[in-house]
């Protein structure tokens, strides 16, 4: 089975895969390898199209974003 998840809000669609890609790119830009991530929590606010995340590595380090990421 292949899942395609979309969030629809105010006549705009956002693909969950696009949110995931944006977050992973930001995590990598901070020098964190995805293979070291234990948990990745992503929060999407559709009213302003902002994304926040918290990533915890297998060693317990926490990486996140204080300034939101925005998706078009």
N, CA, C and O atoms as a GROMACS GRO file, in nm:
protein
  288
    1UNK      N    1   0.085  -0.118   0.000
    1UNK     CA    2   0.000   0.000   0.000
    1UNK      C    3   0.089   0.124   0.000
    1UNK      O    4   0.190   0.130   0.070
    2UNK      N    5   0.051   0.221  -0.078
    2UNK     CA    6   0.120   0.348  -0.081
    2UNK      C    7   0.022   0.455  -0.032
    2UNK      O    8  -0.090   0.466  -0.081
    3UNK      N    9   0.067   0.533   0.066
    3UNK     CA   10  -0.018   0.637   0.125
    3UNK      C   11   0.021   0.772   0.071
    3UNK      O   12   0.139   0.806   0.063
    4UNK      N   13  -0.078   0.850   0.033
    4UNK     CA   14  -0.057   0.988  -0.008
    4UNK      C   15  -0.143   1.074   0.084
    4UNK      O   16  -0.266   1.069   0.079
    5UNK      N   17  -0.076   1.151   0.170
    5UNK     CA   18  -0.146   1.232   0.269
    5UNK      C   19  -0.136   1.379   0.232
    5UNK      O   20  -0.026   1.431   0.210
    6UNK      N   21  -0.251   1.445   0.224
    6UNK     CA   22  -0.256   1.588   0.194
    6UNK      C   23  -0.332   1.660   0.304
    6UNK      O   24  -0.427   1.606   0.362
    7UNK      N   25  -0.288   1.782   0.332
    7UNK     CA   26  -0.362   1.869   0.422
    7UNK      C   27  -0.427   1.976   0.336
    7UNK      O   28  -0.360   2.043   0.257
    8UNK      N   29  -0.557   1.991   0.350
    8UNK     CA   30  -0.629   2.092   0.273
    8UNK      C   31  -0.681   2.197   0.370
    8UNK      O   32  -0.744   2.167   0.471
    9UNK      N   33  -0.651   2.324   0.335
    9UNK     CA   34  -0.694   2.435   0.420
    9UNK      C   35  -0.706   2.558   0.333
    9UNK      O   36  -0.612   2.591   0.260
   10UNK      N   37  -0.818   2.628   0.340
   10UNK     CA   38  -0.841   2.749   0.261
   10UNK      C   39  -0.809   2.731   0.113
   10UNK      O   40  -0.738   2.812   0.054
   11UNK      N   41  -0.859   2.625   0.056
   11UNK     CA   42  -0.843   2.596  -0.086
   11UNK      C   43  -0.698   2.574  -0.128
   11UNK      O   44  -0.665   2.594  -0.245
   12UNK      N   45  -0.612   2.533  -0.036
   12UNK     CA   46  -0.473   2.502  -0.069
   12UNK      C   47  -0.442   2.362  -0.019
   12UNK      O   48  -0.485   2.322   0.089
   13UNK      N   49  -0.367   2.288  -0.100
   13UNK     CA   50  -0.326   2.153  -0.064
   13UNK      C   51  -0.177   2.151  -0.035
   13UNK      O   52  -0.098   2.214  -0.105
   14UNK      N   53  -0.140   2.078   0.069
   14UNK     CA   54   0.001   2.059   0.101
   14UNK      C   55   0.022   1.909   0.120
   14UNK      O   56  -0.048   1.845   0.198
   15UNK      N   57   0.120   1.855   0.048
   15UNK     CA   58   0.153   1.714   0.058
   15UNK      C   59   0.240   1.690   0.182
   15UNK      O   60   0.333   1.766   0.208
   16UNK      N   61   0.210   1.586   0.255
   16UNK     CA   62   0.292   1.551   0.372
   16UNK      C   63   0.436   1.523   0.330
   16UNK      O   64   0.528   1.553   0.406
   17UNK      N   65   0.457   1.468   0.213
   17UNK     CA   66   0.593   1.438   0.167
   17UNK      C   67   0.672   1.566   0.144
   17UNK      O   68   0.794   1.567   0.162
   18UNK      N   69   0.605   1.674   0.103
   18UNK     CA   70   0.672   1.802   0.084
   18UNK      C   71   0.716   1.861   0.218
   18UNK      O   72   0.824   1.920   0.229
   19UNK      N   73   0.632   1.846   0.320
   19UNK     CA   74   0.667   1.892   0.454
   19UNK      C   75   0.787   1.811   0.505
   19UNK      O   76   0.882   1.868   0.559
   20UNK      N   77   0.780   1.681   0.487
   20UNK     CA   78   0.889   1.593   0.532
   20UNK      C   79   1.021   1.630   0.464
   20UNK      O   80   1.125   1.636   0.530
   21UNK      N   81   1.017   1.654   0.335
   21UNK     CA   82   1.138   1.689   0.260
   21UNK      C   83   1.199   1.820   0.312
   21UNK      O   84   1.320   1.829   0.331
   22UNK      N   85   1.115   1.920   0.335
   22UNK     CA   86   1.162   2.049   0.384
   22UNK      C   87   1.227   2.037   0.522
   22UNK      O   88   1.332   2.097   0.547
   23UNK      N   89   1.166   1.960   0.610
   23UNK     CA   90   1.220   1.941   0.744
   23UNK      C   91   1.353   1.866   0.737
   23UNK      O   92   1.449   1.907   0.802
   24UNK      N   93   1.360   1.759   0.660
   24UNK     CA   94   1.484   1.682   0.649
   24UNK      C   95   1.598   1.766   0.592
   24UNK      O   96   1.712   1.755   0.637
   25UNK      N   97   1.568   1.850   0.495
   25UNK     CA   98   1.670   1.940   0.440
   25UNK      C   99   1.722   2.035   0.547
   25UNK      O  100   1.842   2.062   0.554
   26UNK      N  101   1.632   2.087   0.631
   26UNK     CA  102   1.673   2.179   0.736
   26UNK      C  103   1.757   2.107   0.843
   26UNK      O  104   1.857   2.161   0.890
   27UNK      N  105   1.717   1.987   0.879
   27UNK     CA  106   1.794   1.909   0.976
   27UNK      C  107   1.935   1.885   0.923
   27UNK      O  108   2.033   1.904   0.995
   28UNK      N  109   1.945   1.843   0.798
   28UNK     CA  110   2.076   1.817   0.736
   28UNK      C  111   2.160   1.944   0.729
   28UNK      O  112   2.282   1.937   0.745
   29UNK      N  113   2.098   2.058   0.706
   29UNK     CA  114   2.171   2.185   0.698
   29UNK      C  115   2.235   2.222   0.832
   29UNK      O  116   2.326   2.304   0.838
   30UNK      N  117   2.185   2.161   0.940
   30UNK     CA  118   2.240   2.185   1.073
   30UNK      C  119   2.348   2.084   1.108
   30UNK      O  120   2.395   2.078   1.222
   31UNK      N  121   2.388   2.003   1.009
   31UNK     CA  122   2.497   1.907   1.028
   31UNK      C  123   2.456   1.776   1.094
   31UNK      O  124   2.541   1.702   1.142
   32UNK      N  125   2.327   1.748   1.097
   32UNK     CA  126   2.278   1.625   1.159
   32UNK      C  127   2.245   1.524   1.048
   32UNK      O  128   2.171   1.556   0.955
   33UNK      N  129   2.300   1.405   1.060
   33UNK     CA  130   2.270   1.299   0.962
   33UNK      C  131   2.138   1.232   1.000
   33UNK      O  132   2.111   1.206   1.117
   34UNK      N  133   2.057   1.206   0.900
   34UNK     CA  134   1.926   1.146   0.925
   34UNK      C  135   1.938   1.009   0.992
   34UNK      O  136   1.848   0.968   1.065
   35UNK      N  137   2.047   0.938   0.967
   35UNK     CA  138   2.066   0.806   1.028
   35UNK      C  139   2.088   0.813   1.179
   35UNK      O  140   2.077   0.712   1.248
   36UNK      N  141   2.118   0.933   1.230
   36UNK     CA  142   2.139   0.949   1.375
   36UNK      C  143   2.012   0.989   1.448
   36UNK      O  144   2.011   0.997   1.571
   37UNK      N  145   1.905   1.015   1.374
   37UNK     CA  146   1.779   1.060   1.435
   37UNK      C  147   1.701   0.941   1.493
   37UNK      O  148   1.681   0.840   1.426
   38UNK      N  149   1.659   0.956   1.618
   38UNK     CA  150   1.576   0.855   1.682
   38UNK      C  151   1.428   0.889   1.664
   38UNK      O  152   1.348   0.805   1.624
   39UNK      N  153   1.392   1.015   1.695
   39UNK     CA  154   1.254   1.060   1.675
   39UNK      C  155   1.254   1.196   1.606
   39UNK      O  156   1.343   1.279   1.628
   40UNK      N  157   1.154   1.217   1.525
   40UNK     CA  158   1.137   1.344   1.455
   40UNK      C  159   0.990   1.382   1.464
   40UNK      O  160   0.903   1.317   1.406
   41UNK      N  161   0.964   1.488   1.539
   41UNK     CA  162   0.827   1.536   1.556
   41UNK      C  163   0.810   1.661   1.471
   41UNK      O  164   0.890   1.754   1.478
   42UNK      N  165   0.704   1.662   1.390
   42UNK     CA  166   0.680   1.773   1.298
   42UNK      C  167   0.543   1.832   1.327
   42UNK      O  168   0.445   1.760   1.344
   43UNK      N  169   0.539   1.964   1.332
   43UNK     CA  170   0.415   2.037   1.360
   43UNK      C  171   0.387   2.132   1.243
   43UNK      O  172   0.471   2.217   1.209
   44UNK      N  173   0.272   2.118   1.182
   44UNK     CA  174   0.234   2.202   1.068
   44UNK      C  175   0.113   2.286   1.107
   44UNK      O  176   0.012   2.234   1.153
   45UNK      N  177   0.126   2.419   1.087
   45UNK     CA  178   0.015   2.511   1.114
   45UNK      C  179  -0.041   2.556   0.979
   45UNK      O  180   0.016   2.646   0.917
   46UNK      N  181  -0.150   2.498   0.934
   46UNK     CA  182  -0.201   2.530   0.800
   46UNK      C  183  -0.248   2.674   0.784
   46UNK      O  184  -0.248   2.726   0.673
   47UNK      N  185  -0.288   2.740   0.893
   47UNK     CA  186  -0.339   2.876   0.880
   47UNK      C  187  -0.233   2.974   0.829
   47UNK      O  188  -0.266   3.073   0.763
   48UNK      N  189  -0.106   2.948   0.859
   48UNK     CA  190  -0.001   3.035   0.805
   48UNK      C  191   0.108   2.956   0.732
   48UNK      O  192   0.213   3.010   0.697
   49UNK      N  193   0.082   2.828   0.711
   49UNK     CA  194   0.170   2.738   0.634
   49UNK      C  195   0.309   2.727   0.696
   49UNK      O  196   0.409   2.713   0.624
   50UNK      N  197   0.316   2.734   0.829
   50UNK     CA  198   0.445   2.726   0.897
   50UNK      C  199   0.468   2.586   0.953
   50UNK      O  200   0.375   2.513   0.986
   51UNK      N  201   0.596   2.551   0.962
   51UNK     CA  202   0.636   2.418   1.006
   51UNK      C  203   0.740   2.433   1.116
   51UNK      O  204   0.834   2.511   1.105
   52UNK      N  205   0.721   2.358   1.221
   52UNK     CA  206   0.818   2.348   1.330
   52UNK      C  207   0.851   2.201   1.349
   52UNK      O  208   0.770   2.114   1.318
   53UNK      N  209   0.970   2.174   1.402
   53UNK     CA  210   1.005   2.035   1.428
   53UNK      C  211   1.101   2.025   1.546
   53UNK      O  212   1.168   2.121   1.583
   54UNK      N  213   1.104   1.906   1.604
   54UNK     CA  214   1.199   1.870   1.708
   54UNK      C  215   1.253   1.732   1.672
   54UNK      O  216   1.177   1.636   1.660
   55UNK      N  217   1.384   1.724   1.656
   55UNK     CA  218   1.449   1.596   1.626
   55UNK      C  219   1.536   1.558   1.745
   55UNK      O  220   1.612   1.640   1.797
   56UNK      N  221   1.525   1.434   1.786
   56UNK     CA  222   1.608   1.382   1.894
   56UNK      C  223   1.696   1.273   1.836
   56UNK      O  224   1.648   1.179   1.773
   57UNK      N  225   1.827   1.286   1.859
   57UNK     CA  226   1.920   1.186   1.807
   57UNK      C  227   1.926   1.066   1.900
   57UNK      O  228   1.876   1.070   2.012
   58UNK      N  229   1.989   0.962   1.852
   58UNK     CA  230   2.004   0.840   1.931
   58UNK      C  231   2.090   0.862   2.054
   58UNK      O  232   2.084   0.784   2.149
   59UNK      N  233   2.172   0.969   2.053
   59UNK     CA  234   2.256   1.001   2.169
   59UNK      C  235   2.188   1.101   2.263
   59UNK      O  236   2.245   1.139   2.365
   60UNK      N  237   2.066   1.143   2.229
   60UNK     CA  238   1.990   1.233   2.316
   60UNK      C  239   2.000   1.380   2.283
   60UNK      O  240   1.938   1.462   2.350
   61UNK      N  241   2.077   1.416   2.179
   61UNK     CA  242   2.084   1.556   2.138
   61UNK      C  243   1.951   1.597   2.075
   61UNK      O  244   1.884   1.517   2.010
   62UNK      N  245   1.914   1.723   2.096
   62UNK     CA  246   1.787   1.774   2.042
   62UNK      C  247   1.816   1.887   1.945
   62UNK      O  248   1.892   1.980   1.976
   63UNK      N  249   1.754   1.878   1.828
   63UNK     CA  250   1.768   1.980   1.724
   63UNK      C  251   1.628   2.022   1.683
   63UNK      O  252   1.539   1.938   1.669
   64UNK      N  253   1.608   2.150   1.665
   64UNK     CA  254   1.477   2.198   1.622
   64UNK      C  255   1.490   2.333   1.556
   64UNK      O  256   1.600   2.381   1.531
   65UNK      N  257   1.378   2.393   1.530
   65UNK     CA  258   1.379   2.526   1.470
   65UNK      C  259   1.293   2.620   1.554
   65UNK      O  260   1.179   2.591   1.588
   66UNK      N  261   1.353   2.736   1.586
   66UNK     CA  262   1.280   2.839   1.660
   66UNK      C  263   1.204   2.928   1.564
   66UNK      O  264   1.095   2.976   1.594
   67UNK      N  265   1.263   2.950   1.447
   67UNK     CA  266   1.197   3.026   1.341
   67UNK      C  267   1.126   2.924   1.250
   67UNK      O  268   1.183   2.821   1.216
   68UNK      N  269   1.004   2.953   1.210
   68UNK     CA  270   0.930   2.855   1.130
   68UNK      C  271   0.988   2.839   0.990
   68UNK      O  272   1.048   2.930   0.933
   69UNK      N  273   0.967   2.719   0.936
   69UNK     CA  274   0.990   2.695   0.794
   69UNK      C  275   0.855   2.720   0.728
   69UNK      O  276   0.750   2.697   0.788
   70UNK      N  277   0.858   2.766   0.604
   70UNK     CA  278   0.732   2.792   0.532
   70UNK      C  279   0.728   2.710   0.405
   70UNK      O  280   0.829   2.694   0.337
   71UNK      N  281   0.611   2.660   0.374
   71UNK     CA  282   0.592   2.581   0.254
   71UNK      C  283   0.501   2.658   0.159
   71UNK      O  284   0.402   2.718   0.200
   72UNK      N  285   0.536   2.655   0.032
   72UNK     CA  286   0.455   2.726  -0.070
   72UNK      C  287   0.333   2.648  -0.109
   72UNK      O  288   0.255   2.694  -0.192
   0.00000   0.00000   0.00000
